[in-house]
Structures are given as structure tokens and as C-alpha cells.
Amino acid sequence: MTKMESPYPVSPPAGNIPDSGKPSSCVRKKWPLRYGLPFLLLIFAANHLEYHFRQKHTEIHGVSDVVVRTENDILSGHTSIGIEENTLKSDVSSLLHFVTLAQWNYDQKAPSAPPEQIQKFNGQTVSCLGFIYPLEPGTMLKSFCLLRTTQTCCYGPRPQYNQYILVEMKSPVKFERLKPVIVQGRFFVDPQPSQGYIFRMEGESSTSVSDDGPDANPADESRKTGIPLFDFASIAALEDSKTKELPSSLLAMDNNTFLVAGYFLNRVEGKNPQLLIGCKYWDGKIQGSPPTIYNTAIAFPEPGQMPALWKEKGIMKGILHVEKDPGLWRQKGIISLEKTVSVGAKGASLMVNHGPYLEPWHEALILVAFIYFIFRRKRSSEEILNKINTGDKNEN
């Protein structure tokens, strides 16, 4: 049988495949590696430089101002609030940092002496900035643990010995659940692992550090400003309604300025911030009442008007919007608040640092995706032609 010639040229055009003397199983694009990688690294460098200068701009000159930021644990999915101790003034000899305590990796099975940097504070009167974890019920506490972050709660990971101080106050102090406090007292290096601690303090005072003054009373604020206070009962009644028809009294509120008071259940930071305000408490897990479209309103805060991270409830003012299409309720909610601003007195300065725009793990994911794009296997023209020729031979 006469051998059929392939209708395709055996030799591809020059320049489309590697030199035959240097066989290759893939064709790699060189321009992304030559220009794309430096550009990507330049973006990463700019990201960290911007964050560096932002920190310098908000540098702290003492403990009267505090920088806090959210800290996410990707593996556990737990989100907490932490104090950036590197922004606190380092030359204050009486200020004890948790980063200093972390230098002692205490092992209960093989105890070791504490480092000199920690031992020098033993028996001294110091101040320490952190968050309270209660060891007794009630709103006034005499015994509690002081931590750098809010990581320890019902759902957070258990801290190590060197991550907290057992504090025993001379007199009860107010329990601040999500606000940082400055505790002053006599500090002791006293390893008692059987009792659950290696550091303790005989507390003398506890001062709350917050950028918010006392919570305003919603009814008083409405009466003082003349702005009506939104009543969540007007949308709660819709839950049992079979027709889901909006009452005329609710429709009349559309595009009018209102005060909305409640619990801050969820927040989305970034370019288009959002705040979920509910009339019922919910801890995000099991305690309280889960948020629904019938007991919440979605607020869109103006720049700089997002409440502090530890602020659990408050009053927001904005233009009320009523969604008339029930098909969009699950997506947009029944009630939303546009051009929202926070209502309440302002107190001491406290800055919230949300970290670099691109976190290190964001950069790692981008870099992995870029490398995959560059080095992913791509069938060469030579392989394609060989497969075509092989198919022609098989047909013969």
C-alpha cells in the first residue's frame, strides 16, 4: 500500500519551536517572566512601603494613643483584635510588652530560668496594655487574665503561658469585653503551671483606652436632634406576613433621614464598607439571636465613620432606603442606610490599623498563581505535529 503523505508540513515555521538540537517538552512565554515578575515584585514592595510610611505617620508617642488591628487565623478561621506593640513608645521603662514576655518559652516538663529582659521586671510596678479575659462572672472583676489580643474566648485557641498575665486587683474593676485597657500594678515572675500561669500581677488600677465616649441613649439622641429613630418592629412584622406586602407606614420612611440603633453584628472593611446593624444580640456562633432580614439593617458608612472594632453597639445616622422588591430582600435586605455616619461622643485618640492592603498570604497566593501561569506545561508545535503524523500512520 502506498504510504500517504501528511497534508501538514513536517517542519514548522522557524522560530515557533525550540532548536531541534535542544529538545523541550514545553514552550514557555519569556516576556511575562522578564517583565511581569519585576512588575509584581514592584507592587509588593510598594505595598509594604506604603504600610511602613502609614505606620510612621501614626507613630505613637506614649500609651495614651493605641494602634489596634484585626488579626485573622486562616487555619482556624478565628478573627481577633490585637494591639500593635511595635507602635508603643519603647523607652518607657515601666511599660511591659507582651512581646517581651514571649521571649520565655516555658516548658513545664523542663523548666528554665526566665531571660534577663523579663526577670528585671520581677517585683516592679509596671503598666501593661491588653485585653481582659474574665475569670469570674459579672461586670465588675477582681481576677482576670490580661492578653495582647482577644484571641481567647469561647471559640478561640488557648494561649500559651507566655501570652498572658494573671491579674488580681485590690478592688473590682469594670469588665471591658472588647476595649483595650492599661493595667498598672506590681508584676511577678512566678511560674505556677499547676495553677495555670507563670506571670502574675497585683493590680492597682485599670484604665480603658477607647476612641468612643459613653454610649448615647437612642431616644435622647432622637429627641435632641429631631431625627426619628427607626423601629425594627416595622420589619419584624413582615416575617409572619403571608403576602410580604410592605405597609404604607414603612414605605413612607423611604429616602428620609433616620437614626438606627442596635448591635454591630458584622462589618466589611475596604473600598465599599458595610455594617450590619441588628436589634438583637448575636455573638456570631451560638449566643443570642441569629441575624435575619427581619431584624437587621445594612448600613453603608461614609469614609472614617466605621465604628471601632470593639464597639458592640451604637447609633448610626443615614438616609433610609426601603427595598420594595421581595425578590431582592435576601440580597439587599429590607432596610438599608445610605451615607451613614456614627452618632456619639468622641473621646481619647485611638487608631485602628488594618494592616497592609495586601497581606503576606495574599502576596504568596498571587506569586504562586503567577509562577503556575509561567511554568505550566504547554504542548509544543513539534508534539502536535508528531501526534498528527502518528495518527496518519495508524490509519494506514
N, C-alpha and C positions, 0 to 999 in steps of 0.2 A: 504494500500500500504506500502510495506517495505521501511523504511527510508534509503536513500542512504548515505553511509559514504563518507566524503570528502577524495579524494586521497592525500590531503596535511596534514601534521601533525598539530594538533591543537596547540601544544605548540612549539614555535620557539626555536631554539638553545639558550642555556643560554648565556647571555651577549649581545644579539642583540637588546633587548628591555629593557626598564626600568623595575624595580621591580614591580610586579603586585600590591604590596601594595602602590606604589607611581605612579599612572597612569600619563601619559604625552601624550599630543596631538602632540608632535613633538620630533624629535631626533636631538640634537644639537651637532655639532662637537666641542669637547673641545680643541683639540690641536691648532686650529687657534686662539682661544681666549687666550689660555695660552702662546703661543709663538708668534703668529702673531701680536697681539696688541702691546706688548712691542717693537717688532721689528719696527713696523710702527711709534710708538712714538719716537723711537731712530732716525729714518730717519728724522722726523720732527725737532727734537732737533738739529741734525747735520746740517740741512738746515738753521736754524736760527743762529746757532753758526758760520757757515761759513760766513753768511751775516754780522754778528756782527764783526768778525775779518776783513772782507773785508772793512767795514766802518772805522774801527780803522786804517787800513793800509793807507786809503786815507783821513785821518782826515785833516781838513782844519785848517791852522794857520793864518787866516785873511780872507779878502774878495777878495784878488787877485786871488784866486782859488775858483771855484764854483762847486758843485756837483748837477747835474740835473738828472731826471729820467722820464720815461713815466708814466703817471697815467691814468688808464682805469676806466671809469664808466660803470660797467656791465649793469646797468638798462637802461641807455640812449644810450649806445654804443659809447659814445664820448671818444676820446683819446686826452690827452693834455700832455704838458711838464711842470713839476713842479720843483721848487728849494727845495732841502733838507736843510731846515734852521737849523736842528739839527747838521749839519756839520760845520756851520759857527761859528766863534770864539765868544763865549758868553760874554767875558769880555771886549768887545769893547763898551764903554758906549754910543757912538754916533751912533751905528748901531741899527736901528729899525727893529724888526722882525714882520712879519705878524702874527705869532703865538701869539705874544703879543697883537696885535690889536683884534684878535679873542676872547680875554677874555671878551670883552664888547658885550654882546648880546643885542644890542639896539632894543627897541620896540617903534615904532613911536606912538602907542596908549597909552603907559605907559612909558614915558621916564625915564631913571635912570641916575645917575651920573656915569662917567667912573671910572674904577678901578684906584688905585694909580699908578700901573705899567704903565698905559697909560698916565695918567694926568701929570706925571713927565716930559714927553717929550714935553708937550704943550709949544709952543713958542721957542723951542730949535732947533739948527741947527743939523740935523741928516742926515745919509745916509741910503737909503733903496734899497734893491736889488729885482728886479722883472721884469715883462714883460709889455710892453707898449700896451695899448688898445687906439687907436686914437679917439678923439672926433671931429676931423675936417679932411677934405680931404688933400691930398698932402703927400710929403715925408719929409717935414720939419714941425714940430709941436710945438705949444706953449701950447696947452691944451691937456691933456690925462689922462687916469686912469692908475695907476700902480698896478699890481696884482702879486700874488705869482706864478700863473700858467697861461697857455694860454687857460684856460677853456672858457673864454668869447670871442666868435667870433659869426659869423652869425648863427652857429648851436649849440653852447654850452649853458649850463644853465646860467641863470642870477645870478651874485654873490650877496651875502648879503652885507649890509652896512659895516660890519666889515672886508670885504675881499679885499678892495681896497682903494686907496688914490687918491683924485683928485689933479692933479699936474698942476700948472700954471707956466710956465717957463718965465724968464725975456726976453730971446731971443729964437728963434726957434732952435730945436734940431732935429737930424736925426731920422726918424721913423725906429726902428728895429723891424721887424714883429715877428720873432721867436727867437731872441737872447736876453738873459737877459741883463739888464742894471743896473748900480748903479746910482741912482738919489740922489743928495745932495741938501738940501735946508732947509728952516725953516718950521717946522711941527706945525700944529694947530689941536686941538680937537675942531671942530666947527660943531655941529650937525645941518644940514640943510636938513632934509629928503625931504622937498618940492622941493629942488634943486637937490636931488639925491645923497647926500653924508653926511658923518659925520666926515670924516678926509680930510684934505687938506694940500697941501704943496706949498710954494712959492719956486719953483725950481731955483737953481743957475747953476747946471751942470748935464749932463747926459753922462755917460761913458759906452760904450759897452764892455761886457765881452764875449770873444769868443776864441775858440782854433784854429780858422782859420784866416789867414791873408786875404788881399784883394784877391778877385776872379781873377784868372789868365785869360788872354784872350786866348781862344782856338786856334785861328790862330797863335798868337805869340808863344804859348807853342809848337805847332806843328813845327813851323819854328825853334825854339830854340833847340828842342830835335831831330828833324829829323824824328819823328814818324808821319805817316799820320793821319789825322783827318777824322773819319768816317762821311759820308754824308747820313743823313736819307732819302734823296730824292731817293736813290737807292732802298729802300724797299717800299717807298710811291707809286712808280710807279706800284708796283705789285697789289695794291688794285683795279685798274681798268683793270688789265690784265685778260683776259678770260682763258688763258691757265695756269696761275700761274707758268710759266716756268722761272727759275732763269736765269738772264743774265750772260754771261761769265765774265763780269767785277765784278759782285758780288761774283761769285764762286771763282775768283782769290784772294779774300780777306781772304778766309778760312785759319785758322791756322796761321795768321800773326798778329803781334802786332799793335794795333791801339789805338788812343785816341777817347773816346766817350764823348761828351759834351752835357749837357741838364739838364732838370728838374728832381729832385729826387721825383718820384710820389708815390712810395710805397717801404717799406722796411720790410724784415723779419729777425728778430734777432734770435740768438740761435746758435746751433751747425753748421748748414749749412745756413749761412746768404745769403740773396738775396736782390738785389736792382734793382728796375725798373726805367730805365732812359728814358725819353721821350723828343722829340724835341719840344713839345708844353706844355704850362702851363695847369694844371688841379688842382683845389682845393679839389678834392675828392667828390664834391657834384654837383654844377651847373656851376661854373665859369670856363671858359677855354674849352679845347677840351678833351673829354674822351680818355684815352689811348687805343690803339689797337695794334695788332701785326704789323701794317704798320707804326707806328710812335714811337715805343719803342724798347728798347734792354734790355735783362735781364743780369744783372751783378752779379758775384759771388765773393764778396770781400774776400781778404785774412784776417786772424785774425788781428784786430786792424785797419783795413782800411775802416770800415763803416763810411760814413760822419756823422758829428754832426747832432743831431735830428732836429735842427732848420735850417739846411742848405738846402735851396730850390733848388739850382742848383750848378753845378760844373763840373769838368773834371775827368774822370776815365781812367786808362790805363790798358790794358789787352790783352789777346790773343783772337782774334775774331773768333767765330765759326758760320758758315752758315748752317742752317738746310735745307737739301736738300729734305726731305720728306714733302710735303704739308700737309699730314695727321697728322703730329706732330706739325704743326705751332701753333695751339691753345694751346697746352700743353707746348711746349718749346720755342715758339717764333721763328721768322725767324732768328733773330740775338741774340747771347748771347756773353758775355765777361767773359772768364775764367781767374783765377789768377789775379783778379782785385786789383789795388792799387789806392789810391787817389792821385791826382795831385794838387799841390798848396802850397803856403807858410804856415808855421805854426807860430802861434803867442803865446799868453799867455796860460798858462796851464788851462784847464777846463776839468773836469772829468765827464763822463756820468755813472750814476749808474742805472742799470736795475733791481735793487731790488733782493730779494732772488730768487733762481731758482724755488722754489715752493711758489707761493703767498698764503696768508691765505685762499682764497676761493678755491684754488686748494687742499689744505690740507683738507678743510671741505668736499669737494666732495669725495675725496679718503676715508675719515673716514666714511662718510655715506654709500658709496658702500661696505666698509668692514663690517660695522655693519649689513647691509642688508644680506650680504653673510653668516654671522654667525647666525643671528636670523631668517632667512627666514623659513617659515613653510615647514617641510618635513614630508610626511606621514610615520608613523612608520610601522614596520612589523606587529604589532598587528592589526592596522587598515586594512592593506591589507588582512590579514587572515580573519578578521571579514567580510569584503566585499565579499570574496570568499565563505565563509560559507553561508552568506545571499543569494548570488546568487544561490547556490545549493539548499537551502530550497525553493526558489521561483520556481525553476524548478520542484520540487516535488509537 
